[in-house]
Amino acid sequence: MGSTVQCCVPGCSRSFHLNCLWSVGGEMTVKDSGKHYCANGLNPYIEARCVEHQLVGVKEACEA
């Protein structure tokens, strides 16, 4: 499956595969960290929320 990311909500320790989150319609955002030390001058990071902390109704879709 690959590497996992941790939920961006403070205090939440859930981690998940991005492709699993994507497959249930979960939201994730690619942002620029503001630190410029990669080869192309940008250092993006992924901000994602676990199913419990989604801003949209993904939890209900997973339980169906």
Secondary structure, DSSP 8 states (H G I E B T S, - for coil): ---EEE-SSTT---EEEHHHHHHTT--EEEEE-S---STTS--EEEEE--GGG-SSSHHHHHH-
